[in-house]
Amino acid sequence: MRGAEASLINGFLTGFARRQAERTLDLPGGFAALDDTFHRSRGDNQVVIDRPAELDPEALPALAERALGHLPSRLVGVLDDAPGLACAEPMRRAGYEHCALVVMLHTGPVPRSRSRHRR
C-alpha cells in the first residue's frame, strides 16, 4: 500500500479509537484509548502506537502495563508493519501473542453488483 493511502487509513483508525474512547492517555509513540464503562472490552481499552519512530520497542511492554495494568486484558496495536515486527519480540517476552491485522485497499475497478438493491 502506498504511503498516502496508508497514512489516510492509519489516521482513520487512530481517530476512530480516540473518538470512541472515554479518555485517552498520551504515551511515547502513541496513546491509550480507555473506557471504564466497558472495562472488559479489548477494543475499548487498548494502546495504539501511531508514531512508532518515537518508541523504543523494548519499552513497549512497560508502557502497555502502565496504561492497561488495571484491566483484565491487554491489546496493543502498532500501525506500521516494520516497527510492529520490531515490537513483536519484546512483547512476546512479556507474555503477548503476536497477530497481524491486515488492511486491504481495493484499487481496481468496482465489480458490478449482483444485488437487486441499488445504493
C-alpha positions as CSV (number, residue, x, y, z in Angstrom):
1,M,0.0,0.0,0.0
2,R,1.3,3.4,-0.9
3,G,2.3,5.9,1.8
4,A,-0.5,8.3,1.1
5,E,-3.2,5.6,1.4
6,A,-1.6,4.0,4.4
7,S,-1.4,7.4,6.1
8,L,-5.1,8.1,5.5
9,I,-6.2,4.6,6.7
10,N,-4.0,4.8,9.8
11,G,-5.3,8.3,10.5
12,F,-8.9,7.0,10.3
13,L,-8.1,4.1,12.7
14,T,-6.3,6.3,15.1
15,G,-9.0,9.0,15.0
16,F,-11.7,6.3,15.5
17,A,-10.0,4.9,18.6
18,R,-9.6,8.4,20.1
19,R,-13.2,9.5,19.4
20,Q,-14.6,6.2,20.8
21,A,-12.6,6.4,24.0
22,E,-14.0,7.8,27.2
23,R,-10.5,9.1,27.9
24,T,-7.0,8.9,26.4
25,L,-3.6,8.8,27.9
26,D,-0.7,10.0,25.8
27,L,2.3,7.7,25.6
28,P,5.6,7.8,23.7
29,G,4.8,6.8,20.2
30,G,1.0,6.8,20.6
31,F,-1.8,6.7,23.2
32,A,-4.0,4.5,25.3
33,A,-7.7,4.6,24.5
34,L,-9.7,3.8,27.6
35,D,-13.3,3.4,28.6
36,D,-14.1,2.4,32.2
37,T,-17.7,1.6,31.2
38,F,-16.5,-1.2,29.0
39,H,-13.5,-2.3,31.1
40,R,-13.7,-5.9,29.8
41,S,-13.6,-4.8,26.2
42,R,-10.2,-5.0,24.5
43,G,-11.5,-2.8,21.6
44,D,-12.5,-0.1,24.0
45,N,-9.3,-0.3,26.1
46,Q,-6.1,-0.5,24.0
47,V,-2.7,1.0,23.3
48,V,-2.3,2.4,19.8
49,I,1.2,3.1,18.5
50,D,0.7,5.5,15.6
51,R,4.1,7.3,15.8
52,P,6.5,4.3,16.1
53,A,9.6,6.4,15.3
54,E,9.1,7.9,18.8
55,L,9.0,4.5,20.5
56,D,11.7,2.2,21.8
57,P,10.3,-1.3,21.1
58,E,11.9,-2.7,24.3
59,A,9.9,-0.1,26.3
60,L,6.5,-1.0,24.9
61,P,5.6,-3.8,27.3
62,A,6.2,-1.5,30.3
63,L,4.2,1.3,28.6
64,A,1.3,-1.1,27.9
65,E,1.4,-2.3,31.5
66,R,1.3,1.3,32.8
67,A,-1.7,2.2,30.7
68,L,-3.6,-1.1,30.9
69,G,-2.4,-2.7,34.1
70,H,-5.7,-2.0,35.9
71,L,-7.6,-4.0,33.3
72,P,-8.2,-7.8,32.9
73,S,-6.8,-7.9,29.4
74,R,-4.3,-6.1,27.1
75,L,-4.5,-5.1,23.4
76,V,-1.6,-3.2,21.8
77,G,-1.6,-2.2,18.1
78,V,1.3,-0.8,16.1
79,L,0.1,0.8,13.0
80,D,3.1,0.2,10.8
81,D,4.4,-3.2,9.7
82,A,8.2,-2.9,10.2
83,P,8.0,-1.2,13.6
84,G,5.3,-3.6,14.6
85,L,7.6,-6.5,13.8
86,A,10.4,-4.8,15.8
87,C,8.0,-4.7,18.8
88,A,6.9,-8.3,18.4
89,E,9.8,-10.0,20.3
90,P,9.8,-7.7,23.3
91,M,6.0,-8.1,23.6
92,R,6.3,-11.9,23.3
93,R,8.8,-11.9,26.1
94,A,6.2,-10.0,28.2
95,G,3.5,-12.6,27.5
96,Y,1.8,-11.2,24.5
97,E,0.9,-13.2,21.4
98,H,1.6,-11.6,18.0
99,C,-1.1,-11.4,15.4
100,A,-1.4,-9.2,12.4
101,L,-4.3,-7.1,11.4
102,V,-4.3,-6.9,7.6
103,V,-5.8,-3.9,6.0
104,M,-6.5,-4.3,2.3
105,L,-7.1,-1.5,-0.1
106,H,-9.0,-2.2,-3.3
107,T,-7.7,-0.1,-6.2
108,G,-9.2,-1.9,-9.2
109,P,-12.5,-1.4,-10.9
110,V,-15.5,-1.8,-8.7
111,P,-17.3,-5.0,-9.6
112,R,-20.8,-4.7,-10.8
113,S,-23.2,-5.7,-8.0
114,R,-25.3,-8.8,-8.5
115,S,-27.7,-7.4,-5.9
116,R,-31.1,-6.1,-7.0
117,H,-30.7,-3.3,-4.5
118,R,-29.1,-0.2,-5.7
119,R,-27.4,2.3,-3.4
